[in-house]
Amino acid sequence: MCNENNCNCFDDILKTIIKLQKQGQCSDVCDSTCDRPFLGTTPAICQFNTRPISFYTCPNAIAWTMPYTLNDTTGSSTVFRAETLDGCCLTCRVLAPNPDTSSQNPYVATNNFFTINLNCVGSLRCLEDTYIACI
């Protein structure tokens, strides 16, 4: 059964991600976990501004998808950027695949947002840190 009234298992990780994205902090600690205290693969690299995340349902681990519109094109995505956290309610921005296939950045920002009740989330997956323009 999913967690009915307690989203604390995601709380610290998401607070860390949001703080890093807002402040672009660097650290001297080498770490590869979701809540590592810096964006990027090493503390010396501070050129990232987003730690993309994906959510999965409980109990059957189906990826959450959300629709988006980008440059008059519609699609759906399973990749998001955490924006704000208020209790168990997380507001996210939908990230779309980068239409510029020559870019090293795999995602672009959309102007599509949603709020998710973390009590409805079974698992959270952190993707590789990246730079998102216009954030």
C-alpha positions as CSV (number, residue, x, y, z in Angstrom):
1,M,0.0,0.0,0.0
2,C,1.2,3.5,-0.8
3,N,2.2,5.9,1.9
4,E,-1.1,7.7,2.8
5,N,-0.1,10.6,5.0
6,N,3.7,10.8,5.1
7,C,5.8,12.0,2.2
8,N,9.0,12.4,4.4
9,C,11.0,9.9,2.5
10,F,11.1,12.3,-0.5
11,D,11.1,15.5,1.5
12,D,14.9,15.9,2.2
13,I,15.9,14.8,-1.3
14,L,13.5,17.3,-3.0
15,K,14.4,20.1,-0.6
16,T,18.1,19.6,-1.5
17,I,17.4,19.5,-5.2
18,I,15.3,22.7,-5.1
19,K,17.9,24.5,-3.0
20,L,20.7,23.5,-5.3
21,Q,18.8,24.5,-8.4
22,K,18.0,27.9,-6.9
23,Q,21.5,28.7,-5.5
24,G,23.8,26.7,-7.7
25,Q,25.9,25.6,-4.8
26,C,29.2,23.8,-5.2
27,S,30.8,21.5,-2.7
28,D,34.0,19.8,-2.0
29,V,32.4,16.4,-1.3
30,C,32.4,13.7,-4.0
31,D,29.0,11.9,-4.0
32,S,26.7,10.3,-6.6
33,T,23.4,10.1,-4.7
34,C,20.1,12.0,-5.4
35,D,20.8,14.3,-2.5
36,R,24.4,15.0,-3.2
37,P,25.2,18.6,-2.1
38,F,26.1,19.9,-5.7
39,L,24.9,19.7,-9.2
40,G,27.0,17.8,-11.7
41,T,29.3,14.8,-11.5
42,T,32.1,16.5,-9.5
43,P,32.1,19.5,-7.1
44,A,34.4,21.5,-9.4
45,I,31.9,21.5,-12.2
46,C,29.2,24.1,-11.4
47,Q,27.7,24.6,-14.9
48,F,24.5,22.8,-14.2
49,N,21.2,24.3,-13.0
50,T,18.8,21.3,-13.0
51,R,18.6,17.8,-11.6
52,P,15.8,16.3,-13.7
53,I,13.6,13.8,-11.9
54,S,11.0,11.2,-12.8
55,F,8.2,9.8,-10.7
56,Y,6.7,6.3,-10.6
57,T,3.3,5.2,-9.3
58,C,2.8,3.0,-6.3
59,P,2.6,0.0,-6.3
60,N,3.2,-0.9,-9.9
61,A,6.0,1.5,-10.8
62,I,4.5,3.1,-13.9
63,A,6.2,6.4,-14.9
64,W,4.1,9.6,-14.4
65,T,3.6,11.4,-17.7
66,M,2.5,15.0,-18.2
67,P,1.5,16.8,-21.4
68,Y,3.4,19.8,-22.7
69,T,3.3,22.3,-25.6
70,L,6.6,23.7,-27.0
71,N,6.8,25.8,-30.1
72,D,3.3,24.8,-31.1
73,T,4.1,21.1,-30.8
74,T,2.4,19.0,-28.2
75,G,3.8,15.9,-26.5
76,S,4.2,14.2,-23.2
77,S,7.1,13.8,-20.9
78,T,8.3,11.7,-17.9
79,V,11.0,14.2,-17.0
80,F,10.5,17.1,-14.7
81,R,12.2,19.9,-12.7
82,A,11.2,20.4,-9.1
83,E,10.3,24.0,-8.5
84,T,8.7,24.4,-5.1
85,L,7.7,22.1,-2.2
86,D,4.9,22.9,0.2
87,G,4.3,20.0,2.6
88,C,3.6,17.0,0.4
89,C,2.7,19.1,-2.6
90,L,5.5,19.5,-5.1
91,T,5.2,21.9,-8.1
92,C,7.2,20.8,-11.1
93,R,8.0,22.1,-14.6
94,V,7.6,19.7,-17.4
95,L,10.9,19.2,-19.4
96,A,10.7,18.3,-23.1
97,P,13.3,16.5,-25.2
98,N,15.7,19.1,-26.7
99,P,14.7,19.5,-30.4
100,D,18.3,20.6,-31.1
101,T,19.8,17.2,-31.5
102,S,23.3,18.7,-31.8
103,S,23.0,20.1,-28.2
104,Q,24.7,18.5,-25.3
105,N,21.7,19.4,-23.1
106,P,19.0,16.7,-23.4
107,Y,16.0,18.8,-22.2
108,V,14.4,22.2,-22.7
109,A,12.1,24.0,-20.4
110,T,8.4,24.2,-21.1
111,N,5.9,26.6,-19.6
112,N,3.8,23.7,-18.4
113,F,3.7,23.1,-14.6
114,F,1.8,20.7,-12.4
115,T,1.5,20.0,-8.7
116,I,1.8,16.4,-7.5
117,N,0.8,15.0,-4.1
118,L,3.9,13.1,-3.0
119,N,1.7,10.7,-1.1
120,C,0.7,9.3,-4.5
121,V,4.4,8.7,-5.6
122,G,5.9,5.3,-5.2
123,S,9.4,6.1,-6.2
124,L,11.6,9.0,-7.4
125,R,14.4,8.7,-10.0
126,C,17.1,11.4,-10.3
127,L,18.5,11.8,-13.8
128,E,21.9,13.2,-14.8
129,D,22.3,16.9,-13.9
130,T,22.1,19.3,-16.9
131,Y,21.8,22.9,-17.9
132,I,18.3,24.1,-18.9
133,A,18.2,27.5,-20.7
134,C,15.7,30.2,-19.6
135,I,15.2,28.9,-16.1
